[in-house]
Amino acid sequence: MEQASRFHPYQAFVLRCWAERDGDEKPVWRFSLEPVAGGKRLGFSDLKTLVSFLERQTGKEGME
């Protein structure tokens, strides 16, 4: 889904957030990031997955 093999000191994304209804009609939040410089839009089914991606991109994964 994403590449985190090279460190980039500056990254800019457009973040989109929206709610969809699940089978019980409860809202479920979805997220997408699109690089401002162009590239493939990335979709995330929950906030935890989005934050995990951002941690890998910034080198913060596993620092807690």
ABEGO torsion letter per residue (X at the ends): XBBAABBBABBBBBBBBBBBBBAAGBBBBBBBBBBAAEEBBBBBABAAAAAAAAAAAAGABGAX
